[in-house]
Each structure stands twice: as C-alpha cells, then as structure tokens.
Amino acid sequence: MTEAKKTATKAVKTTKKAAPAKAAAKKTVAKEVKLSNATYATGKRKDSVARVYLIAGKGEVVINGIPVNEYFRRPVLQMIIAQPFGVTKREGAYDVHAIVMGGGLSGQAGAVKHGISKALEKAEPELRKALKAAGFLTRDSRVVERKHFGHHKARRSTQFSKR
C-alpha cells in the first residue's frame, strides 16, 4: 500500500467515530430531563424488552425517539399499544416514552403494551382490577422453541426412509 492510501484510510476512520458520540450525548441529556418524574415499568414479550416511562400529558407515544405511527406503521400494532388506555379509559391522559430492544415488531408492540399496563398500575393502583381482568399484567412467556439435534427445525424430523 502506498503512503497516500494509508493516511487516507486513517483520516476516514477517525472522522466516522467522532460524529455519532456527540449526537448520542445530546439525546440522552434531553431524555433524562423529561423523564425525571415519570412512572417507570419494564414490559416483556418473546425476545423483546421495553423500558416504559409514563408521564401525565396529552397522549403522545414515542418509541426509541420516533413517534408511534412512524415506528409501528401497521395499524394493528398501534391498536395493541393503545389497548391499556382503552380498557382503563385514560386515552390522552399520559405521554409514553419507550425504549425497546430485541425481537421483531410484533413482540416489541406486546412488550410496550405490557410495560404501559404495569406503569399505569403503578401510577394509579385502582386500575389494577381492570388491567388484570383484561390480562394485560400477565407476561406472555411464549418464546420460540429451540432447534433440536437431528431435526430440521424444532419439531420437524427427517423424512422416513425404509431403505
């Protein structure tokens, strides 16, 4: 490799690393200020984990810094997230800030729903009866079964061969 190429690759590597660190630091400071007096709960579904912060507000739902209608584009997933507010008749009473990791979109929506339900119960304990009757406080523990040795999938076996 020539000397010019070596210096060019070093310059590219250093500029890429410096920019994201500054942007990430600004975002975390802004979130900490907003969420200081929030009710916190953790929701789980499949491989997804959602950290949910509930604040009295206008009903805005933000997931990973993105509005809910942009993060979950399917209306079914948006309905899943709104279910706890519908059951407790608290539409528009709370703002939700959620940080979701792992799994797919369906699992993430279920995790946010579970987290919202637990946070609502913490904020207003009298809502526990309605949320429990709807089944929103129970963690849905179904996960994908692992693949077993000698099988094509978790349960699918090899085709039988007589000879």
N, CA and C atoms as an extended XYZ file, in Angstrom:
489
Properties=species:S:1:pos:R:3:atomname:S:1:resname:S:1:resid:I:1 pbc="F F F"
N         0.831       -1.180        0.000 N   MET     1
C         0.000        0.000        0.000 CA  MET     1
C         0.878        1.247        0.000 C   MET     1
N         0.430        2.251       -0.711 N   THR     2
C         1.213        3.477       -0.756 CA  THR     2
C         0.941        4.306        0.479 C   THR     2
N         1.789        5.266        0.738 N   GLU     3
C         1.653        6.135        1.916 CA  GLU     3
C         0.384        6.974        1.840 C   GLU     3
N        -0.010        7.390        0.653 N   ALA     4
C        -1.207        8.217        0.491 CA  ALA     4
C        -2.459        7.445        0.887 C   ALA     4
N        -2.533        6.170        0.494 N   LYS     5
C        -3.701        5.356        0.832 CA  LYS     5
C        -3.790        5.118        2.336 C   LYS     5
N        -2.658        4.889        2.991 N   LYS     6
C        -2.655        4.653        4.436 CA  LYS     6
C        -3.165        5.858        5.195 C   LYS     6
N        -2.703        7.039        4.822 N   THR     7
C        -3.146        8.247        5.524 CA  THR     7
C        -4.615        8.525        5.235 C   THR     7
N        -5.086        8.219        4.021 N   ALA     8
C        -6.491        8.449        3.674 CA  ALA     8
C        -7.406        7.545        4.488 C   ALA     8
N        -7.041        6.276        4.648 N   THR     9
C        -7.891        5.362        5.425 CA  THR     9
C        -7.899        5.735        6.894 C   THR     9
N        -6.778        6.204        7.446 N   LYS    10
C        -6.740        6.639        8.842 CA  LYS    10
C        -7.624        7.853        9.059 C   LYS    10
N        -7.627        8.789        8.117 N   ALA    11
C        -8.442       10.002        8.235 CA  ALA    11
C        -9.923        9.662        8.195 C   ALA    11
N       -10.317        8.732        7.346 N   VAL    12
C       -11.716        8.327        7.240 CA  VAL    12
C       -12.172        7.675        8.540 C   VAL    12
N       -11.357        6.801        9.114 N   LYS    13
C       -11.726        6.103       10.343 CA  LYS    13
C       -11.915        7.055       11.511 C   LYS    13
N       -11.065        8.061       11.634 N   THR    14
C       -11.174        8.982       12.769 CA  THR    14
C       -12.376        9.888       12.645 C   THR    14
N       -12.753       10.313       11.439 N   THR    15
C       -13.897       11.210       11.287 CA  THR    15
C       -15.205       10.482       11.539 C   THR    15
N       -15.317        9.221       11.208 N   LYS    16
C       -16.559        8.480       11.428 CA  LYS    16
C       -16.840        8.265       12.903 C   LYS    16
N       -15.825        8.035       13.695 N   LYS    17
C       -16.033        7.738       15.105 CA  LYS    17
C       -16.421        8.964       15.917 C   LYS    17
N       -15.974       10.148       15.554 N   ALA    18
C       -16.178       11.345       16.362 CA  ALA    18
C       -17.607       11.871       16.275 C   ALA    18
N       -18.252       11.809       15.120 N   ALA    19
C       -19.560       12.423       14.930 CA  ALA    19
C       -20.682       11.779       15.748 C   ALA    19
N       -20.883       10.447       15.763 N   PRO    20
C       -22.024        9.878       16.485 CA  PRO    20
C       -21.962       10.069       17.997 C   PRO    20
N       -20.791       10.133       18.575 N   ALA    21
C       -20.681       10.252       20.027 CA  ALA    21
C       -21.280       11.564       20.514 C   ALA    21
N       -21.061       12.653       19.788 N   LYS    22
C       -21.614       13.955       20.185 CA  LYS    22
C       -23.138       13.945       20.091 C   LYS    22
N       -23.700       13.372       19.031 N   ALA    23
C       -25.142       13.330       18.841 CA  ALA    23
C       -25.812       12.482       19.915 C   ALA    23
N       -25.203       11.363       20.282 N   ALA    24
C       -25.777       10.478       21.304 CA  ALA    24
C       -25.789       11.161       22.666 C   ALA    24
N       -24.756       11.939       22.965 N   ALA    25
C       -24.695       12.625       24.250 CA  ALA    25
C       -25.805       13.662       24.382 C   ALA    25
N       -26.132       14.356       23.295 N   LYS    26
C       -27.197       15.361       23.327 CA  LYS    26
C       -28.557       14.709       23.567 C   LYS    26
N       -28.824       13.558       22.922 N   LYS    27
C       -30.115       12.877       23.063 CA  LYS    27
C       -30.340       12.388       24.489 C   LYS    27
N       -29.325       11.804       25.112 N   THR    28
C       -29.505       11.254       26.456 CA  THR    28
C       -29.758       12.347       27.471 C   THR    28
N       -29.138       13.511       27.322 N   VAL    29
C       -29.361       14.616       28.247 CA  VAL    29
C       -30.797       15.096       28.152 C   VAL    29
N       -31.328       15.204       26.924 N   ALA    30
C       -32.700       15.672       26.736 CA  ALA    30
C       -33.702       14.696       27.339 C   ALA    30
N       -33.481       13.368       27.197 N   LYS    31
C       -34.406       12.378       27.728 CA  LYS    31
C       -34.411       12.368       29.255 C   LYS    31
N       -33.242       12.520       29.864 N   GLU    32
C       -33.164       12.484       31.320 CA  GLU    32
C       -33.952       13.622       31.944 C   GLU    32
N       -33.933       14.795       31.328 N   VAL    33
C       -34.655       15.939       31.861 CA  VAL    33
C       -36.159       15.684       31.796 C   VAL    33
N       -36.648       15.146       30.684 N   LYS    34
C       -38.068       14.904       30.503 CA  LYS    34
C       -38.589       13.798       31.419 C   LYS    34
N       -37.795       12.756       31.654 N   LEU    35
C       -38.273       11.556       32.322 CA  LEU    35
C       -37.940       11.509       33.807 C   LEU    35
N       -37.559       12.634       34.396 N   SER    36
C       -37.146       12.623       35.800 CA  SER    36
C       -38.299       12.319       36.755 C   SER    36
N       -39.533       12.739       36.429 N   ASN    37
C       -40.668       12.498       37.324 CA  ASN    37
C       -41.667       11.494       36.743 C   ASN    37
N       -41.179       10.587       35.901 N   ALA    38
C       -42.045        9.622       35.226 CA  ALA    38
C       -42.220        8.357       36.048 C   ALA    38
N       -43.298        7.627       35.757 N   THR    39
C       -43.518        6.294       36.320 CA  THR    39
C       -42.871        5.298       35.368 C   THR    39
N       -42.027        4.422       35.919 N   TYR    40
C       -41.243        3.503       35.098 CA  TYR    40
C       -41.718        2.073       35.283 C   TYR    40
N       -41.721        1.318       34.182 N   ALA    41
C       -42.020       -0.114       34.246 CA  ALA    41
C       -41.335       -0.808       33.076 C   ALA    41
N       -41.065       -2.090       33.248 N   THR    42
C       -40.448       -2.900       32.203 CA  THR    42
C       -41.469       -3.892       31.676 C   THR    42
N       -41.615       -3.954       30.367 N   GLY    43
C       -42.514       -4.912       29.738 CA  GLY    43
C       -41.728       -5.891       28.902 C   GLY    43
N       -42.204       -7.135       28.838 N   LYS    44
C       -41.503       -8.163       28.067 CA  LYS    44
C       -42.493       -8.980       27.251 C   LYS    44
N       -42.033       -9.414       26.052 N   ARG    45
C       -42.812      -10.289       25.191 CA  ARG    45
C       -41.858      -10.940       24.214 C   ARG    45
N       -41.871      -12.257       24.120 N   LYS    46
C       -40.943      -13.025       23.288 CA  LYS    46
C       -39.515      -12.624       23.640 C   LYS    46
N       -38.733      -12.137       22.684 N   ASP    47
C       -37.354      -11.725       22.956 CA  ASP    47
C       -37.229      -10.223       23.141 C   ASP    47
N       -38.340       -9.509       23.173 N   SER    48
C       -38.318       -8.050       23.270 CA  SER    48
C       -38.438       -7.592       24.711 C   SER    48
N       -37.714       -6.522       25.027 N   VAL    49
C       -37.787       -5.896       26.345 CA  VAL    49
C       -38.033       -4.408       26.128 C   VAL    49
N       -39.045       -3.864       26.807 N   ALA    50
C       -39.391       -2.450       26.666 CA  ALA    50
C       -39.280       -1.758       28.018 C   ALA    50
N       -38.528       -0.668       28.047 N   ARG    51
C       -38.473        0.189       29.232 CA  ARG    51
C       -39.433        1.335       28.973 C   ARG    51
N       -40.491        1.427       29.778 N   VAL    52
C       -41.579        2.372       29.526 CA  VAL    52
C       -41.608        3.432       30.619 C   VAL    52
N       -41.664        4.698       30.188 N   TYR    53
C       -41.786        5.836       31.102 CA  TYR    53
C       -43.132        6.492       30.835 C   TYR    53
N       -43.944        6.651       31.863 N   LEU    54
C       -45.285        7.201       31.747 CA  LEU    54
C       -45.321        8.556       32.444 C   LEU    54
N       -45.746        9.599       31.724 N   ILE    55
C       -45.804       10.950       32.262 CA  ILE    55
C       -47.190       11.511       31.973 C   ILE    55
N       -47.778       12.230       32.930 N   ALA    56
C       -49.059       12.888       32.686 CA  ALA    56
C       -48.883       13.888       31.546 C   ALA    56
N       -49.752       13.813       30.534 N   GLY    57
C       -49.579       14.673       29.363 CA  GLY    57
C       -50.762       14.630       28.429 C   GLY    57
N       -50.468       14.696       27.128 N   LYS    58
C       -51.510       14.808       26.103 CA  LYS    58
C       -51.792       13.512       25.354 C   LYS    58
N       -51.054       12.461       25.629 N   GLY    59
C       -51.281       11.198       24.939 CA  GLY    59
C       -50.278       10.899       23.845 C   GLY    59
N       -49.136       11.557       23.845 N   GLU    60
C       -48.111       11.295       22.838 CA  GLU    60
C       -47.362       10.012       23.189 C   GLU    60
N       -47.128        9.186       22.193 N   VAL    61
C       -46.391        7.939       22.383 CA  VAL    61
C       -45.140        7.994       21.519 C   VAL    61
N       -43.964        7.910       22.150 N   VAL    62
C       -42.692        7.964       21.449 CA  VAL    62
C       -41.916        6.690       21.767 C   VAL    62
N       -41.473        5.996       20.726 N   ILE    63
C       -40.746        4.745       20.899 CA  ILE    63
C       -39.374        4.894       20.252 C   ILE    63
N       -38.328        4.715       21.040 N   ASN    64
C       -36.943        4.880       20.583 CA  ASN    64
C       -36.733        6.229       19.898 C   ASN    64
N       -37.386        7.268       20.405 N   GLY    65
C       -37.235        8.610       19.861 CA  GLY    65
C       -38.049        8.882       18.614 C   GLY    65
N       -38.891        7.942       18.199 N   ILE    66
C       -39.689        8.077       16.977 CA  ILE    66
C       -41.166        8.000       17.361 C   ILE    66
N       -42.039        8.844       16.779 N   PRO    67
C       -43.478        8.751       17.074 CA  PRO    67
C       -44.029        7.367       16.727 C   PRO    67
N       -45.061        6.960       17.452 N   VAL    68
C       -45.573        5.589       17.338 CA  VAL    68
C       -46.075        5.272       15.929 C   VAL    68
N       -46.689        6.245       15.240 N   ASN    69
C       -47.222        5.954       13.900 CA  ASN    69
C       -46.126        5.803       12.847 C   ASN    69
N       -44.897        6.241       13.152 N   GLU    70
C       -43.781        6.014       12.245 CA  GLU    70
C       -43.012        4.740       12.614 C   GLU    70
N       -42.902        4.441       13.919 N   TYR    71
C       -42.162        3.257       14.351 CA  TYR    71
C       -42.958        1.991       14.047 C   TYR    71
N       -44.243        1.970       14.453 N   PHE    72
C       -45.142        0.855       14.148 CA  PHE    72
C       -46.097        1.338       13.066 C   PHE    72
N       -45.798        1.036       11.817 N   ARG    73
C       -46.606        1.539       10.711 CA  ARG    73
C       -47.917        0.759       10.534 C   ARG    73
N       -47.955       -0.485       10.991 N   ARG    74
C       -49.186       -1.276       10.855 CA  ARG    74
C       -50.204       -0.832       11.906 C   ARG    74
N       -51.441       -0.587       11.501 N   PRO    75
C       -52.465       -0.132       12.453 CA  PRO    75
C       -52.739       -1.145       13.575 C   PRO    75
N       -52.559       -2.431       13.297 N   VAL    76
C       -52.794       -3.460       14.313 CA  VAL    76
C       -51.834       -3.285       15.485 C   VAL    76
N       -50.565       -2.986       15.186 N   LEU    77
C       -49.575       -2.797       16.242 CA  LEU    77
C       -49.856       -1.525       17.040 C   LEU    77
N       -50.350       -0.496       16.370 N   GLN    78
C       -50.727        0.736       17.067 CA  GLN    78
C       -51.925        0.500       17.990 C   GLN    78
N       -52.857       -0.360       17.553 N   MET    79
C       -54.018       -0.700       18.386 CA  MET    79
C       -53.589       -1.486       19.618 C   MET    79
N       -52.613       -2.372       19.465 N   ILE    80
C       -52.121       -3.166       20.597 CA  ILE    80
C       -51.571       -2.244       21.675 C   ILE    80
N       -50.825       -1.234       21.277 N   ILE    81
C       -50.232       -0.308       22.237 CA  ILE    81
C       -51.303        0.540       22.923 C   ILE    81
N       -52.388        0.855       22.221 N   ALA    82
C       -53.446        1.702       22.787 CA  ALA    82
C       -54.419        0.934       23.680 C   ALA    82
N       -54.370       -0.388       23.682 N   GLN    83
C       -55.337       -1.187       24.447 CA  GLN    83
C       -55.385       -0.869       25.942 C   GLN    83
N       -54.249       -0.760       26.650 N   PRO    84
C       -54.346       -0.473       28.089 CA  PRO    84
C       -55.055        0.845       28.402 C   PRO    84
N       -54.860        1.851       27.549 N   PHE    85
C       -55.536        3.132       27.765 CA  PHE    85
C       -57.031        3.016       27.490 C   PHE    85
N       -57.406        2.192       26.508 N   GLY    86
C       -58.826        1.995       26.201 CA  GLY    86
C       -59.571        1.277       27.305 C   GLY    86
N       -58.952        0.250       27.874 N   VAL    87
C       -59.589       -0.531       28.940 CA  VAL    87
C       -59.784        0.326       30.196 C   VAL    87
N       -58.803        1.177       30.498 N   THR    88
C       -58.862        1.993       31.716 CA  THR    88
C       -59.488        3.363       31.483 C   THR    88
N       -59.897        3.652       30.222 N   LYS    89
C       -60.493        4.941       29.842 CA  LYS    89
C       -59.562        6.110       30.180 C   LYS    89
N       -58.293        5.971       29.781 N   ARG    90
C       -57.287        7.003       30.035 CA  ARG    90
C       -56.644        7.483       28.723 C   ARG    90
N       -57.413        7.474       27.615 N   GLU    91
C       -56.865        7.931       26.340 CA  GLU    91
C       -56.500        9.410       26.445 C   GLU    91
N       -55.280        9.754       26.066 N   GLY    92
C       -54.849       11.143       26.079 CA  GLY    92
C       -54.449       11.675       27.443 C   GLY    92
N       -54.420       10.833       28.457 N   ALA    93
C       -54.080       11.306       29.801 CA  ALA    93
C       -52.586       11.233       30.079 C   ALA    93
N       -51.869       10.347       29.397 N   TYR    94
C       -50.451       10.127       29.674 CA  TYR    94
C       -49.630       10.158       28.391 C   TYR    94
N       -48.403       10.680       28.510 N   ASP    95
C       -47.410       10.567       27.447 CA  ASP    95
C       -46.571        9.333       27.741 C   ASP    95
N       -46.187        8.620       26.699 N   VAL    96
C       -45.399        7.399       26.847 CA  VAL    96
C       -44.081        7.567       26.111 C   VAL    96
N       -42.983        7.302       26.813 N   HIS    97
C       -41.654        7.252       26.202 CA  HIS    97
C       -41.125        5.852       26.447 C   HIS    97
N       -40.898        5.104       25.366 N   ALA    98
C       -40.461        3.711       25.497 CA  ALA    98
C       -39.149        3.494       24.767 C   ALA    98
N       -38.302        2.650       25.368 N   ILE    99
C       -37.053        2.221       24.738 CA  ILE    99
C       -37.175        0.710       24.592 C   ILE    99
N       -37.196        0.247       23.343 N   VAL   100
C       -37.447       -1.165       23.064 CA  VAL   100
C       -36.224       -1.775       22.399 C   VAL   100
N       -35.883       -3.000       22.834 N   MET   101
C       -34.758       -3.720       22.247 CA  MET   101
C       -35.139       -5.172       22.026 C   MET   101
N       -34.601       -5.763       20.976 N   GLY   102
C       -34.746       -7.191       20.736 CA  GLY   102
C       -36.039       -7.576       20.053 C   GLY   102
N       -36.020       -8.733       19.416 N   GLY   103
C       -37.218       -9.303       18.811 CA  GLY   103
C       -37.669       -8.571       17.561 C   GLY   103
N       -38.884       -8.901       17.130 N   GLY   104
C       -39.479       -8.270       15.960 CA  GLY   104
C       -40.499       -7.230       16.362 C   GLY   104
N       -41.192       -6.682       15.377 N   LEU   105
C       -42.140       -5.602       15.653 CA  LEU   105
C       -43.326       -6.067       16.491 C   LEU   105
N       -43.833       -7.258       16.231 N   SER   106
C       -44.976       -7.766       16.984 CA  SER   106
C       -44.609       -7.974       18.454 C   SER   106
N       -43.464       -8.561       18.701 N   GLY   107
C       -43.002       -8.764       20.070 CA  GLY   107
C       -42.730       -7.445       20.772 C   GLY   107
N       -42.200       -6.480       20.037 N   GLN   108
C       -41.928       -5.171       20.619 CA  GLN   108
C       -43.220       -4.458       20.994 C   GLN   108
N       -44.248       -4.574       20.150 N   ALA   109
C       -45.539       -3.957       20.465 CA  ALA   109
C       -46.144       -4.605       21.716 C   ALA   109
N       -46.035       -5.920       21.830 N   GLY   110
C       -46.524       -6.610       23.022 CA  GLY   110
C       -45.758       -6.217       24.267 C   GLY   110
N       -44.447       -6.006       24.127 N   ALA   111
C       -43.629       -5.592       25.271 CA  ALA   111
C       -43.999       -4.189       25.728 C   ALA   111
N       -44.245       -3.289       24.779 N   VAL   112
C       -44.647       -1.923       25.136 CA  VAL   112
C       -46.017       -1.940       25.810 C   VAL   112
N       -46.936       -2.759       25.317 N   LYS   113
C       -48.263       -2.880       25.938 CA  LYS   113
C       -48.144       -3.371       27.373 C   LYS   113
N       -47.313       -4.377       27.600 N   HIS   114
C       -47.102       -4.915       28.947 CA  HIS   114
C       -46.491       -3.851       29.854 C   HIS   114
N       -45.515       -3.097       29.334 N   GLY   115
C       -44.881       -2.045       30.116 CA  GLY   115
C       -45.834       -0.913       30.455 C   GLY   115
N       -46.676       -0.516       29.499 N   ILE   116
C       -47.663        0.542       29.747 CA  ILE   116
C       -48.645        0.098       30.818 C   ILE   116
N       -49.085       -1.155       30.752 N   SER   117
C       -50.038       -1.674       31.739 CA  SER   117
C       -49.439       -1.667       33.136 C   SER   117
N       -48.187       -2.107       33.267 N   LYS   118
C       -47.538       -2.122       34.581 CA  LYS   118
C       -47.313       -0.704       35.110 C   LYS   118
N       -46.955        0.225       34.217 N   ALA   119
C       -46.741        1.609       34.638 CA  ALA   119
C       -48.062        2.268       35.048 C   ALA   119
N       -49.147        1.981       34.317 N   LEU   120
C       -50.469        2.510       34.695 CA  LEU   120
C       -50.878        2.014       36.073 C   LEU   120
N       -50.593        0.734       36.342 N   GLU   121
C       -50.934        0.162       37.643 CA  GLU   121
C       -50.126        0.830       38.761 C   GLU   121
N       -48.868        1.148       38.494 N   LYS   122
C       -48.042        1.842       39.493 CA  LYS   122
C       -48.543        3.266       39.724 C   LYS   122
N       -48.910        3.954       38.631 N   ALA   123
C       -49.363        5.343       38.736 CA  ALA   123
C       -50.721        5.434       39.427 C   ALA   123
N       -51.630        4.539       39.085 N   GLU   124
C       -52.972        4.534       39.673 CA  GLU   124
C       -53.315        3.103       40.091 C   GLU   124
N       -53.077        2.739       41.349 N   PRO   125
C       -53.318        1.356       41.799 CA  PRO   125
C       -54.767        0.880       41.659 C   PRO   125
N       -55.723        1.797       41.602 N   GLU   126
C       -57.129        1.377       41.473 CA  GLU   126
C       -57.444        0.808       40.085 C   GLU   126
N       -56.539        0.982       39.115 N   LEU   127
C       -56.745        0.440       37.772 CA  LEU   127
C       -56.342       -1.027       37.658 C   LEU   127
N       -55.758       -1.577       38.722 N   ARG   128
C       -55.248       -2.950       38.675 CA  ARG   128
C       -56.339       -3.956       38.311 C   ARG   128
N       -57.532       -3.786       38.855 N   LYS   129
C       -58.611       -4.747       38.622 CA  LYS   129
C       -58.979       -4.832       37.137 C   LYS   129
N       -59.112       -3.679       36.482 N   ALA   130
C       -59.469       -3.654       35.056 CA  ALA   130
C       -58.348       -4.220       34.195 C   ALA   130
N       -57.103       -3.859       34.513 N   LEU   131
C       -55.969       -4.349       33.731 CA  LEU   131
C       -55.766       -5.850       33.918 C   LEU   131
N       -55.957       -6.331       35.134 N   LYS   132
C       -55.788       -7.757       35.422 CA  LYS   132
C       -56.884       -8.575       34.725 C   LYS   132
N       -58.132       -8.054       34.725 N   ALA   133
C       -59.236       -8.757       34.072 CA  ALA   133
C       -59.010       -8.863       32.565 C   ALA   133
N       -58.389       -7.856       31.969 N   ALA   134
C       -58.104       -7.881       30.534 CA  ALA   134
C       -56.890       -8.746       30.210 C   ALA   134
N       -56.102       -9.114       31.223 N   GLY   135
C       -54.933       -9.966       31.024 CA  GLY   135
C       -53.688       -9.213       30.603 C   GLY   135
N       -53.644       -7.905       30.856 N   PHE   136
C       -52.511       -7.093       30.415 CA  PHE   136
C       -51.351       -7.102       31.399 C   PHE   136
N       -51.554       -7.521       32.637 N   LEU   137
C       -50.477       -7.528       33.620 CA  LEU   137
C       -49.699       -8.839       33.618 C   LEU   137
N       -50.231       -9.847       32.931 N   THR   138
C       -49.567      -11.147       32.859 CA  THR   138
C       -48.567      -11.137       31.719 C   THR   138
N       -47.334      -11.556       31.996 N   ARG   139
C       -46.306      -11.604       30.972 CA  ARG   139
C       -46.545      -12.829       30.101 C   ARG   139
N       -46.668      -12.621       28.800 N   ASP   140
C       -46.864      -13.723       27.865 CA  ASP   140
C       -45.502      -14.383       27.644 C   ASP   140
N       -45.302      -15.555       28.252 N   SER   141
C       -43.972      -16.167       28.293 CA  SER   141
C       -43.676      -17.084       27.117 C   SER   141
N       -44.541      -17.103       26.106 N   ARG   142
C       -44.289      -17.980       24.963 CA  ARG   142
C       -43.109      -17.462       24.147 C   ARG   142
N       -42.148      -18.340       23.926 N   VAL   143
C       -40.992      -17.996       23.101 CA  VAL   143
C       -40.789      -19.097       22.075 C   VAL   143
N       -39.988      -18.823       21.068 N   VAL   144
C       -39.731      -19.804       20.008 CA  VAL   144
C       -38.933      -20.964       20.589 C   VAL   144
N       -39.370      -22.185       20.269 N   GLU   145
C       -38.673      -23.375       20.750 CA  GLU   145
C       -37.362      -23.532       20.002 C   GLU   145
N       -36.338      -23.990       20.706 N   ARG   146
C       -35.018      -24.115       20.083 CA  ARG   146
C       -34.980      -25.309       19.134 C   ARG   146
N       -34.031      -25.278       18.194 N   LYS   147
C       -33.840      -26.376       17.257 CA  LYS   147
C       -33.130      -27.517       17.981 C   LYS   147
N       -33.606      -28.734       17.769 N   HIS   148
C       -33.020      -29.894       18.410 CA  HIS   148
C       -32.085      -30.632       17.458 C   HIS   148
N       -31.121      -31.289       18.030 N   PHE   149
C       -30.134      -32.040       17.249 CA  PHE   149
C       -30.825      -33.175       16.493 C   PHE   149
N       -30.484      -33.361       15.229 N   GLY   150
C       -31.049      -34.429       14.419 CA  GLY   150
C       -32.380      -34.080       13.792 C   GLY   150
N       -32.878      -32.864       14.017 N   HIS   151
C       -34.137      -32.416       13.441 CA  HIS   151
C       -33.870      -31.255       12.488 C   HIS   151
N       -34.786      -31.066       11.533 N   HIS   152
C       -34.649      -29.949       10.608 CA  HIS   152
C       -34.957      -28.630       11.304 C   HIS   152
N       -36.011      -28.629       12.125 N   LYS   153
C       -36.398      -27.453       12.897 CA  LYS   153
C       -36.605      -27.908       14.332 C   LYS   153
N       -37.422      -27.204       15.105 N   ALA   154
C       -37.614      -27.591       16.493 CA  ALA   154
C       -38.339      -28.942       16.596 C   ALA   154
N       -39.370      -29.142       15.772 N   ARG   155
C       -40.149      -30.386       15.825 CA  ARG   155
C       -40.058      -31.200       14.541 C   ARG   155
N       -39.743      -30.565       13.444 N   ARG   156
C       -39.721      -31.228       12.144 CA  ARG   156
C       -38.584      -32.230       12.087 C   ARG   156
N       -38.959      -33.507       11.899 N   SER   157
C       -37.973      -34.578       11.851 CA  SER   157
C       -37.568      -34.848       10.403 C   SER   157
N       -36.569      -35.689       10.240 N   THR   158
C       -36.153      -36.061        8.885 CA  THR   158
C       -37.180      -36.989        8.275 C   THR   158
N       -37.236      -37.022        6.963 N   GLN   159
C       -38.195      -37.876        6.264 CA  GLN   159
C       -37.804      -39.341        6.455 C   GLN   159
N       -38.800      -40.192        6.716 N   PHE   160
C       -38.546      -41.600        6.949 CA  PHE   160
C       -38.100      -42.271        5.655 C   PHE   160
N       -37.035      -43.077        5.760 N   SER   161
C       -36.551      -43.811        4.596 CA  SER   161
C       -36.504      -45.277        4.963 C   SER   161
N       -37.261      -46.114        4.226 N   LYS   162
C       -37.278      -47.531        4.537 CA  LYS   162
C       -35.960      -48.179        4.168 C   LYS   162
N       -35.314      -47.721        3.124 N   ARG   163
C       -34.020      -48.279        2.691 CA  ARG   163
C       -32.972      -47.215        2.583 C   ARG   163
